Amino acid sequence: MGSQGDPKIKNLPTHVGPKIRHKTPKISRRDMQKQDKSKKLNKKRKQDFQSSEKAETEIKRQKTVAPPKSNKKLNQLKAEKEAEKKFSSLVQSYKTRMMSTEISNSKSKWFE
Protein backbone atom coordinates (compact mmCIF):
# COMPACT_ATOMS: atom_id res chain seq x y z
CA MET A 1 0.00 0.00 0.00
CA GLY A 2 1.80 3.21 1.19
CA SER A 3 5.17 2.95 -0.50
CA GLN A 4 4.04 0.38 -2.98
CA GLY A 5 1.04 2.44 -4.08
CA ASP A 6 3.04 5.64 -4.73
CA PRO A 7 5.85 5.07 -7.25
CA LYS A 8 7.61 8.36 -6.30
CA ILE A 9 8.46 7.08 -2.82
CA LYS A 10 11.52 4.87 -3.17
CA ASN A 11 12.70 4.57 0.44
CA LEU A 12 10.93 2.82 3.23
CA PRO A 13 10.55 4.68 6.56
CA THR A 14 13.49 4.25 8.92
CA HIS A 15 11.45 3.93 12.10
CA VAL A 16 9.82 0.80 13.36
CA GLY A 17 6.31 1.04 14.74
CA PRO A 18 3.99 4.05 14.71
CA LYS A 19 5.47 7.44 13.99
CA ILE A 20 6.10 9.58 17.09
CA ARG A 21 5.27 13.14 16.20
CA HIS A 22 6.20 14.79 19.51
CA LYS A 23 9.08 13.67 21.62
CA THR A 24 8.38 15.09 25.06
CA PRO A 25 11.30 15.05 27.43
CA LYS A 26 10.69 13.00 30.52
CA ILE A 27 10.97 15.01 33.73
CA SER A 28 11.92 13.18 36.88
CA ARG A 29 11.26 14.25 40.46
CA ARG A 30 14.93 15.03 40.91
CA ASP A 31 14.82 17.37 37.94
CA MET A 32 11.80 19.13 39.42
CA GLN A 33 13.59 19.53 42.77
CA LYS A 34 16.69 20.90 41.06
CA GLN A 35 14.59 23.43 39.17
CA ASP A 36 12.87 24.54 42.36
CA LYS A 37 16.19 24.94 44.16
CA SER A 38 17.70 26.90 41.31
CA LYS A 39 14.66 29.20 41.21
CA LYS A 40 14.92 29.82 44.94
CA LEU A 41 18.66 30.48 44.70
CA ASN A 42 18.13 32.87 41.81
CA LYS A 43 15.53 34.79 43.82
CA LYS A 44 17.89 35.01 46.79
CA ARG A 45 20.73 36.18 44.57
CA LYS A 46 18.52 38.83 43.01
CA GLN A 47 17.38 40.04 46.43
CA ASP A 48 20.95 40.15 47.73
CA PHE A 49 22.08 41.96 44.61
CA GLN A 50 19.22 44.46 44.82
CA SER A 51 19.79 45.09 48.51
CA SER A 52 23.51 45.65 47.90
CA GLU A 53 22.67 48.04 45.03
CA LYS A 54 20.24 49.93 47.26
CA ALA A 55 22.88 50.22 49.97
CA GLU A 56 25.42 51.52 47.46
CA THR A 57 22.99 54.05 46.05
CA GLU A 58 22.07 55.24 49.55
CA ILE A 59 25.74 55.69 50.39
CA LYS A 60 26.26 57.65 47.18
CA ARG A 61 23.21 59.79 47.93
CA GLN A 62 24.43 60.50 51.43
CA LYS A 63 27.84 61.50 50.11
CA THR A 64 26.42 63.78 47.45
CA VAL A 65 23.50 65.17 49.44
CA ALA A 66 25.19 65.74 52.80
CA PRO A 67 27.47 68.69 51.90
CA PRO A 68 24.72 70.86 50.40
CA LYS A 69 22.57 70.28 53.47
CA SER A 70 25.42 71.31 55.75
CA ASN A 71 25.99 74.41 53.62
CA LYS A 72 22.30 75.22 53.84
CA LYS A 73 22.40 74.81 57.59
CA LEU A 74 25.46 77.04 57.84
CA ASN A 75 23.79 79.67 55.68
CA GLN A 76 20.67 79.53 57.83
CA LEU A 77 22.74 79.90 61.00
CA LYS A 78 24.57 82.88 59.53
CA ALA A 79 21.29 84.50 58.55
CA GLU A 80 19.89 83.94 62.04
CA LYS A 81 22.99 85.47 63.65
CA GLU A 82 22.74 88.50 61.39
CA ALA A 83 19.06 88.87 62.25
CA GLU A 84 19.87 88.65 65.97
CA LYS A 85 22.59 91.28 65.59
CA LYS A 86 20.21 93.62 63.80
CA PHE A 87 17.55 93.11 66.42
CA SER A 88 19.96 93.68 69.30
CA SER A 89 21.26 96.83 67.63
CA LEU A 90 17.69 98.10 67.26
CA VAL A 91 17.02 97.38 70.93
CA GLN A 92 20.22 99.18 71.96
CA SER A 93 19.39 102.19 69.82
CA TYR A 94 15.89 102.31 71.29
CA LYS A 95 17.31 102.09 74.81
CA THR A 96 19.75 104.92 74.20
CA ARG A 97 17.03 107.06 72.63
CA MET A 98 14.72 106.46 75.58
CA MET A 99 17.48 107.15 78.10
CA SER A 100 18.58 110.32 76.39
CA THR A 101 15.10 111.73 76.16
CA GLU A 102 13.79 111.80 79.64
CA ILE A 103 10.12 111.56 78.88
CA SER A 104 9.13 109.94 82.11
CA ASN A 105 10.80 108.34 85.09
CA SER A 106 8.87 105.09 84.76
CA LYS A 107 10.28 104.33 81.31
CA SER A 108 13.84 105.01 82.36
CA LYS A 109 13.42 102.78 85.39
CA TRP A 110 12.18 99.99 83.16
CA PHE A 111 15.47 99.81 81.21
CA GLU A 112 17.74 99.86 84.27
Backbone bond lengths (Angstrom), bond angles and torsions (degrees), N, CA, C in turn:
res aa  C-N    CA-C-N  psi(-1)  N-CA   C-N-CA  omega(-1)  CA-C   N-CA-C  phi
1 M - - - 1.439 - - 1.528 110.25 -
2 G 1.336 121.56 -96.88 1.451 124.53 -169.54 1.506 114.24 -40.82
3 S 1.331 118.01 -71.30 1.458 119.39 -177.04 1.526 111.61 -78.42
4 Q 1.288 116.47 -25.21 1.455 118.37 179.26 1.528 111.35 -76.85
5 G 1.356 115.88 -32.27 1.452 119.85 -178.11 1.518 112.42 -74.36
6 D 1.333 117.98 -32.10 1.470 121.48 -178.24 1.532 107.95 -102.94
7 P 1.312 119.23 113.99 1.467 119.63 -177.98 1.529 113.77 -72.12
8 K 1.339 118.74 -16.61 1.473 121.06 -179.34 1.530 111.43 -72.67
9 I 1.321 116.76 -29.38 1.470 119.90 -179.09 1.524 107.34 -82.03
10 K 1.315 116.66 117.98 1.454 120.75 -177.54 1.526 111.76 -104.55
11 N 1.344 117.17 -27.75 1.457 120.22 -176.27 1.525 110.39 -100.33
12 L 1.270 115.22 145.83 1.460 120.57 174.18 1.532 108.53 -84.38
13 P 1.315 119.26 154.37 1.468 120.40 177.83 1.522 111.00 -62.05
14 T 1.327 115.35 146.60 1.468 120.42 -176.86 1.526 112.37 -82.79
15 H 1.302 118.04 -20.37 1.465 119.67 -176.92 1.520 110.59 -86.83
16 V 1.291 114.01 157.17 1.461 120.87 176.96 1.521 107.09 -110.60
17 G 1.273 119.09 132.72 1.447 122.87 179.82 1.513 110.67 91.64
18 P 1.331 117.07 -170.60 1.467 119.89 -177.93 1.521 110.71 -68.10
19 K 1.315 114.87 151.93 1.454 120.37 -178.56 1.534 109.44 -75.32
20 I 1.333 116.06 132.18 1.469 122.05 178.15 1.517 106.88 -96.66
21 R 1.315 115.45 113.75 1.458 119.39 -175.24 1.535 112.35 -84.60
22 H 1.308 117.18 -30.35 1.476 120.56 -178.40 1.515 108.64 -129.41
23 K 1.294 114.68 118.22 1.463 119.26 175.99 1.519 107.50 -96.54
24 T 1.300 116.71 101.57 1.466 120.69 179.06 1.519 108.69 -87.34
25 P 1.319 116.32 132.75 1.465 117.34 178.07 1.530 109.80 -71.07
26 K 1.309 114.46 139.90 1.457 119.32 179.21 1.516 108.95 -82.62
27 I 1.325 116.54 130.99 1.462 122.26 -178.72 1.519 108.15 -109.40
28 S 1.312 115.10 123.64 1.457 119.69 179.47 1.528 109.88 -93.00
29 R 1.306 115.43 169.96 1.477 120.04 178.84 1.526 110.61 -64.80
30 R 1.308 116.16 -36.66 1.466 119.59 178.44 1.525 110.85 -62.27
31 D 1.329 115.71 -42.03 1.461 119.24 177.73 1.524 111.12 -61.14
32 M 1.324 116.15 -41.59 1.467 120.39 178.75 1.536 110.83 -62.32
33 Q 1.343 115.95 -43.03 1.464 119.93 179.18 1.523 111.07 -64.44
34 K 1.323 117.23 -41.02 1.455 120.73 178.30 1.526 111.21 -62.36
35 Q 1.325 116.40 -41.37 1.460 120.26 178.55 1.520 111.09 -63.32
36 D 1.341 116.40 -43.25 1.461 119.99 178.79 1.524 111.29 -61.78
37 K 1.344 116.17 -44.54 1.461 119.63 179.34 1.518 111.73 -62.54
38 S 1.329 115.80 -42.57 1.466 118.46 -179.05 1.531 110.74 -65.94
39 K 1.334 116.95 -36.91 1.467 119.67 177.07 1.520 110.67 -63.39
40 K 1.331 115.86 -44.80 1.464 119.74 179.58 1.523 111.20 -63.06
41 L 1.331 116.49 -42.79 1.463 120.19 179.12 1.521 110.99 -64.02
42 N 1.322 116.45 -40.66 1.463 119.62 178.66 1.526 110.90 -62.90
43 K 1.330 117.00 -40.70 1.468 120.08 177.95 1.520 110.45 -62.66
44 K 1.332 116.42 -44.11 1.465 119.89 179.83 1.524 110.78 -63.48
45 R 1.319 116.16 -41.62 1.465 119.49 179.17 1.519 110.98 -62.78
46 K 1.334 116.09 -42.44 1.457 119.90 178.93 1.521 110.77 -62.72
47 Q 1.347 116.29 -43.98 1.461 119.72 179.49 1.515 111.15 -62.98
48 D 1.333 116.66 -44.27 1.463 120.11 178.49 1.522 110.64 -62.31
49 F 1.319 116.26 -42.75 1.455 120.99 -179.96 1.526 110.97 -64.47
50 Q 1.338 116.20 -42.85 1.464 120.05 179.65 1.517 111.14 -66.70
51 S 1.342 116.73 -41.08 1.458 118.81 179.77 1.530 110.59 -66.08
52 S 1.328 117.09 -38.21 1.465 119.29 178.25 1.531 110.08 -67.65
53 E 1.332 117.40 -37.58 1.468 120.11 177.04 1.522 110.26 -64.73
54 K 1.325 117.12 -42.29 1.465 120.52 179.04 1.523 110.23 -61.57
55 A 1.320 116.31 -42.91 1.464 119.76 179.94 1.528 110.22 -62.96
56 E 1.326 116.66 -42.32 1.467 119.91 179.40 1.520 111.31 -64.32
57 T 1.332 116.40 -41.88 1.463 119.17 -179.90 1.518 110.79 -67.19
58 E 1.334 117.59 -37.43 1.464 120.06 177.39 1.526 110.79 -64.13
59 I 1.318 116.60 -40.93 1.463 120.25 178.89 1.521 109.68 -63.39
60 K 1.330 116.48 -43.34 1.459 119.97 178.65 1.515 110.92 -63.09
61 R 1.340 116.81 -41.76 1.463 120.78 178.76 1.523 110.64 -62.16
62 Q 1.330 116.01 -43.88 1.456 119.45 -179.74 1.522 110.81 -62.59
63 K 1.328 116.47 -39.28 1.459 119.77 179.96 1.514 111.06 -67.13
64 T 1.317 116.43 -41.81 1.462 119.35 -176.83 1.521 111.95 -80.65
65 V 1.315 117.99 -32.04 1.460 120.75 -174.27 1.525 111.99 -87.06
66 A 1.314 118.41 -29.09 1.457 121.37 -173.81 1.534 113.21 -61.75
67 P 1.317 121.71 -47.82 1.455 119.38 -177.71 1.529 114.30 -61.26
68 P 1.322 120.32 -43.11 1.464 117.73 177.46 1.528 112.88 -61.72
69 K 1.324 117.24 -36.03 1.457 119.51 177.94 1.521 110.25 -63.88
70 S 1.330 116.75 -43.22 1.456 119.52 -179.61 1.529 109.83 -65.37
71 N 1.326 117.46 -38.06 1.458 120.31 176.77 1.522 110.42 -64.27
72 K 1.317 116.87 -40.52 1.458 120.25 178.02 1.525 109.94 -62.75
73 K 1.313 115.68 -43.21 1.466 119.14 179.56 1.529 110.79 -62.75
74 L 1.329 115.75 -43.31 1.462 119.21 178.90 1.525 111.14 -62.71
75 N 1.319 116.11 -41.37 1.466 119.86 178.23 1.520 111.16 -63.85
76 Q 1.328 116.53 -40.12 1.464 120.00 178.22 1.529 110.60 -64.84
77 L 1.336 116.63 -42.25 1.459 119.73 178.84 1.529 111.08 -63.11
78 K 1.328 116.55 -41.25 1.461 119.91 178.04 1.522 111.05 -62.67
79 A 1.316 116.18 -42.53 1.463 120.21 179.56 1.525 110.92 -64.09
80 E 1.337 116.52 -40.31 1.468 119.95 177.98 1.525 111.10 -64.41
81 K 1.331 117.28 -41.64 1.468 120.33 179.15 1.524 110.80 -63.28
82 E 1.331 116.07 -41.80 1.460 119.32 178.59 1.522 110.79 -63.80
83 A 1.343 116.42 -40.28 1.457 119.91 178.86 1.532 110.62 -64.52
84 E 1.328 116.51 -39.80 1.472 120.48 178.17 1.532 110.77 -64.58
85 K 1.332 115.95 -41.06 1.466 119.30 178.80 1.525 110.81 -62.90
86 K 1.323 116.56 -43.71 1.460 120.14 178.84 1.518 111.04 -62.08
87 F 1.326 115.46 -43.26 1.458 119.22 -179.49 1.524 111.12 -65.01
88 S 1.335 116.98 -43.56 1.460 119.53 179.91 1.528 111.06 -65.16
89 S 1.340 116.35 -36.50 1.464 118.19 177.65 1.532 110.73 -66.37
90 L 1.326 116.87 -38.00 1.467 119.79 176.93 1.527 111.24 -63.50
91 V 1.322 115.56 -41.42 1.466 119.75 179.19 1.524 110.14 -64.21
92 Q 1.340 116.59 -43.54 1.468 119.93 179.62 1.529 111.38 -63.74
93 S 1.326 115.56 -41.46 1.469 117.48 179.29 1.529 110.59 -65.57
94 Y 1.312 116.82 -38.11 1.466 120.14 178.40 1.526 110.06 -65.66
95 K 1.324 117.00 -40.75 1.464 120.52 178.78 1.520 110.37 -61.44
96 T 1.335 116.13 -47.43 1.463 119.02 -178.09 1.523 110.99 -64.48
97 R 1.321 117.50 -38.17 1.453 121.01 178.44 1.534 110.15 -64.23
98 M 1.312 116.10 -43.07 1.467 119.73 -179.21 1.530 111.07 -68.83
99 M 1.324 117.23 -35.21 1.463 120.19 -179.40 1.526 110.45 -73.02
100 S 1.329 115.27 -36.73 1.458 117.48 -177.84 1.529 110.97 -71.55
101 T 1.278 116.02 -40.82 1.470 118.63 177.28 1.510 107.44 -92.82
102 E 1.280 114.07 111.27 1.459 118.50 -177.44 1.519 109.12 -87.99
103 I 1.330 113.74 82.30 1.457 119.24 -179.16 1.526 109.77 -75.86
104 S 1.301 114.88 -49.78 1.462 117.50 178.43 1.517 109.12 -149.30
105 N 1.284 116.28 157.67 1.457 121.85 -178.30 1.535 111.44 -72.60
106 S 1.300 117.33 -30.21 1.467 120.05 -177.33 1.535 111.34 -67.57
107 K 1.326 116.94 -37.60 1.461 119.33 179.38 1.516 111.27 -70.33
108 S 1.303 118.11 -38.37 1.450 120.31 179.51 1.519 110.89 -68.79
109 K 1.320 116.77 -33.61 1.459 119.93 178.34 1.543 109.95 -68.32
110 W 1.309 115.51 -31.88 1.466 118.78 -177.08 1.532 110.95 -65.26
111 F 1.298 120.14 -34.66 1.455 122.87 -177.87 1.527 113.08 -82.88
112 E 1.302 119.24 -14.78 1.460 120.83 -177.51 1.494 113.29 -78.77
